[in-house]
Amino acid sequence: MQGQKSTRRQVLSAIGVLGGSALLYNMMTTMGYAAETQFAGPPKLSGAKKGASVVVLGAGLAGMLAAYELTKAGYKVQILEYQDRSGGRNWSLYGGDTYTELGGATQNVKFAAGNYLNPGPWRIPHHHRALLHYCKAFGVNLEPFIQFNHNAFVHNTEAFGGAPQRFRSLAADFEGHVAELLGKALDQKGLDAEMTAEDRDRLKEALRDWGMLDKDFKYAKNLRSSEHRGFDRPPGGGVNGAPSPSEIFGLSDVLDSGVWRQMSFFMNSEFQTTMFQPTGGMGMIGKAFAAQIPGLTTYNAKVTKLIQDKKGVTVTWSDTGTGKVNETKADWCVCTIPLTILSQIESNLSDKMQAAVAAVPYTNSVKIGLEMKRRFWEDDYAIYGGHSFTNQEIGLISYPNNNLFKDGPAVLLGAFSSGMGGYHLGGMSPEERIEVALTQGSVFHPDSYRKEFLSGASVAWSRVPWIQGCCARWTEETRQAHYQDLVAMDGRVVLAGEHASYVGCWMEGALLSSLDAITRLHKRALEA
Amino acid sequence: MQGQKSTRRQVLSAIGVLGGSALLYNMMTTMGYAAETQFAGPPKLSGAKKGASVVVLGAGLAGMLAAYELTKAGYKVQILEYQDRSGGRNWSLYGGDTYTELGGATQNVKFAAGNYLNPGPWRIPHHHRALLHYCKAFGVNLEPFIQFNHNAFVHNTEAFGGAPQRFRSLAADFEGHVAELLGKALDQKGLDAEMTAEDRDRLKEALRDWGMLDKDFKYAKNLRSSEHRGFDRPPGGGVNGAPSPSEIFGLSDVLDSGVWRQMSFFMNSEFQTTMFQPTGGMGMIGKAFAAQIPGLTTYNAKVTKLIQDKKGVTVTWSDTGTGKVNETKADWCVCTIPLTILSQIESNLSDKMQAAVAAVPYTNSVKIGLEMKRRFWEDDYAIYGGHSFTNQEIGLISYPNNNLFKDGPAVLLGAFSSGMGGYHLGGMSPEERIEVALTQGSVFHPDSYRKEFLSGASVAWSRVPWIQGCCARWTEETRQAHYQDLVAMDGRVVLAGEHASYVGCWMEGALLSSLDAITRLHKRALEA
């Protein structure tokens, strides 16, 4: 637990630097600069030395991909996995599932058949080409994940007396005010040194179009601004079909809302459209990977020691059911154990690698799933998928993207909390977390939220026994000091996982890291 | 054809006023101010007088909804339909279908099973509540229509030497430059009269976040700006995982692209997320409506005369197969015939209504479907649904939103053309249109577009025999002069359809108009 404690200190220190309500967004955006990936097709590894063996630690996506590709290359591969299932953080909780967290609280999930909570990854960017490649190759059906929803809400306790507003209205007003102000500045000539007169005129016309300004270059209450922000009386048919415009919000009110954070968030590479999710829950990916490597994985194997010498690697592990201690020997090792756990395992890894393993703090996200009797967000609010954001600890609520328009119970994500909110919710019992999620989420749907609630489930990643954190959160400083030491082959051992990538906290990072690691391992093995 | 000619003159005149490349966007945005709808649930009509009858002209959505609800209210209803099918503009073309346009050109559609072109409506906004209500009630399965795709292209012949750019890069750079410039203007104090000093400081920080400005408030080449616009070398895993930033485009280049038009377009109410399409093609809606009113429709019935007196309505029509002339009498008439056609039919409608019918020009859209051997836009360009825009006559190309990731042929929309481009393409033969679509669409996918092409189909709405135009295009002036005359009950006749709404060119407008019309008709009938 030493590693875990130092992790927490570092994250809390980072929180102090970042400060306050902008935290969630900052954490989301600093988790890596992932835009596209470096995937150039599956590796073409072949010709492993006869009898060469690899032990893979961890049956998450990185470990399973390593096992799959190394087996194809001719290695004798076995995987040791702590849990009784494959997939790691790629995981969905369904009705009938049981989950026990650190501290001993056990949750019996009661969702209706087909409904689920994805505690870990839940969406796939279109540029995560490695993951998309293997999903297709392994038969995982993907459906659109509705990331961007103009009609969902933005809530800030410091804005509009705590009343949520539709994203579209706030974003339209932000753009309208910015356009009007910049237009005024252009007229004042103070920016003339920045551009030609022709570009100044062109920019003015662009601002008028973009910001829905009127002929006097004002952002004002009229049918034009309402076309972006929404109408007071919407257009209809027949005799009373004429629309009427809505009031615009003043600049100061719009600034209170902080909507530019969501506007910027939606432009982040990881969150740009189009995004995807597997039909039936994110855990379908882990299951599809596992089906490709039948018989390779030993479950319930808790690794306690990792020792290498010039001839090979010896992994000591105990059976979590029987307590029996075993040793597994192999020529090479791909270790995908999360750094939070690896830092607690005895090894003779190099000092540099051990320092790197200890240096990387993990995030502490909490996710809460709430099953509701019906899709009131669709029926009553015209919200189909996407997220409503808040500066409360729950961070956001997210509406299901599957089975749109269907009757019957549905599970929405009632919290995706990080930073201080994550620690606060993580410190609570599962029942208390759901109470907080119901209270805070009710700001968006006051008439329905508690009334339609059926049951909930939560995962606080700091309390997940097999990882004790969510995912690696590198900073520029830790990258500089430790990243190359972490990813370099250390004798016969190489690390892989999202923590060994620049696409941190994403499945794509785990896969790209794994492909890079096994490509180097294979080269080293052929040279050995 | 008199009406049609005057329509064209008026539209061409409007084109002159609007001018040039902004035309497509202006047409799209002025087609109505539809944001939300005025639907308040299905009407509760009942208690029709014993034996009261209604003849409905046209089996499009407006006509079928009128027949459905009036039948439920107790009326004896029959529909006369010119075509041999129901649905009207709600229509999908599949492989095996044949379509003959005005001028005589016949197309035999060759698409693979399951592929289609939607010549008319193709997407449904989340706020079109009447349509969504009846889709659910009538069992139409809806799936997401991917309207907004950051990774699709924007092409302008006058920008970047004709090279398309990703929307994300242009939009990020537009926002970055706007943020930097407004930040400078705020520093110059010229805008101090516009806001408090506190709001000025808050706005500056908002601009920094939104525009991805650096610590010196510059929009510059760095990993921060690349997070929005895309990287040069994207982040990856392992040893070489570090990303590198991309060059930013200068303000003048961004202005050349006209990207603010797309940015504004995506914020228009009709095009805000989430949008939908029926599984299997838009025509599934018309089929579902038709299934609710079995036996009510007489097909191949060309209406030639509409005469009413104090006792009832007499409709004269000829069977388009046999030429036989018939008369149908009813107490009341709901006429959903498009104004382009109604203006050519003999009637004794009031002078005011006839003037209104003649006053409304119709748009002239052209849609072209191109079937490709494979989804190269997904495999090679990471574009999943959404649109790539161009200032060429095709207007845009749009990628299919169904069967994502699937192997085999797929149909993309190769043109959605209006204005001058619509007239130009409409004047060509179907073969010539496809040639233009292939040439112009190749700017986006030069290596694949012609190579992967299998077959195409096109619909130029000015040449569609039963409407001779696409949809009604009201202006503020024509609304003022004629709208109330068009929608008012004229004796025993009431008009319905998208043309009789403020949600013009949308199915929702047809439905809302129909509900309003039959509600008034029922009230009048009970009073009569």
Interface residues (C-beta under 8 A of the other chain):
Chain A: A22 Y25 T29 G32 Y33 A34 A35 E36 T37 Q38 F39 H126 H127 R129 L132 C135 K136 L142 E143 P144 I146 F148 N149 H150 N151 R168 A171 A172 F174 E175 V178 A179 L181 L182 K184 A185 Q188 G190 L191 E194 M195 T196 D199 R202 L203 A206 L207 D209 W210 M212 L223 S226 E227 H228 G230 F231 R233 P234 P235 G236 G237 G238 V239 N240 G241 A242 P243 L251 S252 L255 G258 W260 R261 M263 S264 M267 N268 S269 Q272 T273 T274 F276 A382 I383 Y384 G385 G386 N401 L404 F405 R479 Q484 V487 A488 A496 A500 S501 Y502 V503 G509 A510 L511 L512 S513 S514 L515 D516 A517 R520
Chain B: A22 Y25 T29 G32 Y33 A34 A35 E36 T37 Q38 F39 H126 H127 R129 L132 C135 K136 L142 E143 P144 I146 F148 N149 H150 N151 R168 A171 A172 F174 E175 V178 L181 L182 K184 A185 Q188 G190 L191 E194 M195 T196 D199 R202 L203 A206 L207 D209 W210 M212 L223 S226 E227 H228 G230 F231 R233 P234 P235 G236 G237 G238 V239 N240 G241 A242 P243 L251 S252 L255 G258 W260 R261 M263 S264 M267 N268 S269 Q272 T273 T274 F276 A382 I383 Y384 G385 G386 N401 L404 F405 R479 Y483 Q484 V487 A488 A496 A500 S501 Y502 V503 G509 A510 L511 L512 S513 S514 L515 D516 A517 R520
